[in-house]
Amino acid sequence: MSVHKGISQQLRQKNRQINLFVQLDKEREAAITRAVELCQAGKPFTTDRINELSAQINELAKQGSIPTRMFVTNAMVEEFVQKKHC
């Protein structure tokens, strides 16, 4: 029975990690969308929130099979917006 409990505990932990990753990744995508919208409108924007969420995801990835996320610069957002308009 202890093996079963151990496996169940590992699965619960992995499930929590996956759910947290999904939540953080959705928030990151929303922050990227917001930065792109602001950039398109010619308004000031920051990538601070994007990178804060990236750091959290990357810390979570150290614990197991969660993918990492790149850090984003303002130049990357500007380049994306520029290419999108071409």
Secondary structure, 3 states (H helix, E strand, C coil): CHHHHHHHHHHHHHHHHHHHHHHHHHHHHHHHHHHHHHHHCCCCCCCHHHHHHHHHHHHHHCCCCCCCCCCCCHHHHHHHHHHHHC
